[in-house]
Amino acid sequence: MKLPELKIANFTAKVPIIQGGMAIRISTGELAGAVAAAGGIGVIGASGMTFEELASEIRLARAKAKGGIIGINIMFAAREFWGIVKTAIKEKIDLVFVGAGFSRDIFKVGQENNTPIVPIVSSARLAKTSDKLGAAAIVVEGTEAGGHLGTDRSIKEILPEVRRATSLPVVAAGGITNGQDIVDLLKLGANGVQIATRFVLSTECNAALPYKKRYQEATQDDVVKISSPVGLPGRALKTAFVEKLLRKDAPQPIGCDFCLKNCSLEYCIIQALINSQHGDIDNGIVFSGANVWKIKDRSIKPAAEIIKELVKEAEEVTA
Ligand SMILES: Cc1cc2nc3c(=O)[nH]c(=O)nc-3n(C[C@H](O)[C@H](O)[C@H](O)COP(=O)(O)O)c2cc1C
């Protein structure tokens, strides 16, 4: 069976796959553009970018997208949240995804500028609130996701509750590694899926090679939960730095620029994410979804091939 298209506001993605935004330059214009060109929705992780950088990444993504759909993802926890949103709107971004926290005001700004807003939530309660406030769609993320986590419940538990709570398009996220996972979530009521971890092993992902190698070698035991100074738990792979965090022995931040609205200052998560993105994973955090070790083929290949494989697997399951 052919996978359904994913409709969000006036946009229709031929392939119902959103590439999840990955902050601190892991998903930039290159990856977002490639995913959009392949029929999915490509998302630039805007948290940590300067406004000029974001504008230039959006233009790059557009140039690569062949008319496909491009979004940005911004963490509500970021101090520059509104500046990033305004920059993206000025660049005529198609969709704005908001993760790591919940903003009520963003929906009004979206409506005023005719920009669809898609919140990332982990409960039926917040899905319902988002629907009332004017969301264009809902991404519901389970505990299997990478990065900051809003729940310790599985996506398969939360998704049916969210499906009952709203008639908006619902996109399921967390732990998807193959076509069977996609089909399972569509059967539970999702209109599409959001996938991030699988796309780290793409040619276009902007992480340095040691980061991708960590993904290639990861076993189930390497996936851990850490505490983030943002005030949420985060999911990451073991590195020397992460081991220090787990022992509560993290280095104190040096030269803080107060980039987060609320930060415990326990350690600098942004510096740790920058280090790993540059390839210094011993001094960094490598965010990852819970099921990285289940990815069968962990070679690095173009995002378009990853999408083609996922679609083929899903269609074979439903044949
Ligand atoms: C490396 C990495 C960075 C991420 N950064 C962000 C982010 O900046 N904002 C956000 O809302 N979600 C972020 N996420 C979550 C993803 O967008 C996505 O919803 C989730 O990881 C889906 O689960 P999967 O990785 O198992 O496919 C990140 C995930 C990873 C793996």
The ligand as a Tripos MOL2 file, in Angstrom:
@<TRIPOS>MOLECULE
LIG
   31    33     1     0     0
SMALL
NO_CHARGES

@<TRIPOS>ATOM
      1 C1         20.9410   15.0460   17.7920 C.3       1 LIG1
      2 C2         19.5370   15.4690   18.1150 C.ar      1 LIG1
      3 C3         19.2440   16.8080   18.3380 C.ar      1 LIG1
      4 C4         17.9090   17.2030   18.5930 C.ar      1 LIG1
      5 N1         17.6320   18.5400   18.7390 N.ar      1 LIG1
      6 C5         16.3470   18.9420   18.8990 C.ar      1 LIG1
      7 C6         16.0080   20.3280   18.9420 C.ar      1 LIG1
      8 O1         16.8530   21.2010   18.8100 O.2       1 LIG1
      9 N2         14.6970   20.6610   19.1320 N.ar      1 LIG1
     10 C7         13.7000   19.7080   19.2460 C.ar      1 LIG1
     11 O2         12.5340   20.0590   19.4030 O.2       1 LIG1
     12 N3         13.9980   18.3850   19.1830 N.ar      1 LIG1
     13 C8         15.2770   17.9960   18.9950 C.ar      1 LIG1
     14 N4         15.5600   16.6500   18.8780 N.ar      1 LIG1
     15 C9         14.4290   15.6930   18.8230 C.3       1 LIG1
     16 C10        14.0900   15.3380   17.3610 C.3       1 LIG1
     17 O3         13.7420   16.4450   16.5970 O.3       1 LIG1
     18 C11        13.0120   14.2410   17.2160 C.3       1 LIG1
     19 O4         11.7270   14.6800   17.5370 O.3       1 LIG1
     20 C12        13.2800   12.9810   18.0060 C.3       1 LIG1
     21 O5         14.6400   12.7590   18.1940 O.3       1 LIG1
     22 C13        12.6410   11.8070   17.2710 C.3       1 LIG1
     23 O6         13.1100   10.5750   17.7290 O.3       1 LIG1
     24 P1         14.2550    9.7430   16.9460 P.3       1 LIG1
     25 O7         15.4960   10.5640   17.0430 O.co2     1 LIG1
     26 O8         14.3300    8.4660   17.6910 O.co2     1 LIG1
     27 O9         13.8000    9.5950   15.5180 O.co2     1 LIG1
     28 C14        16.8790   16.2360   18.6560 C.ar      1 LIG1
     29 C15        17.2020   14.8790   18.4580 C.ar      1 LIG1
     30 C16        18.4940   14.4890   18.1840 C.ar      1 LIG1
     31 C17        18.7980   13.0290   17.9460 C.3       1 LIG1
@<TRIPOS>BOND
     1     1     2 1
     2     2     3 ar
     3     2    30 ar
     4     3     4 ar
     5     4     5 ar
     6     4    28 ar
     7     5     6 ar
     8     6     7 ar
     9     6    13 1
    10     7     8 2
    11     7     9 ar
    12     9    10 ar
    13    10    11 2
    14    10    12 ar
    15    12    13 ar
    16    13    14 ar
    17    14    15 1
    18    14    28 ar
    19    15    16 1
    20    16    17 1
    21    16    18 1
    22    18    19 1
    23    18    20 1
    24    20    21 1
    25    20    22 1
    26    22    23 1
    27    23    24 1
    28    24    25 2
    29    24    26 1
    30    24    27 1
    31    28    29 ar
    32    29    30 ar
    33    30    31 1
@<TRIPOS>SUBSTRUCTURE
     1 LIG1         1 GROUP 0 **** ****
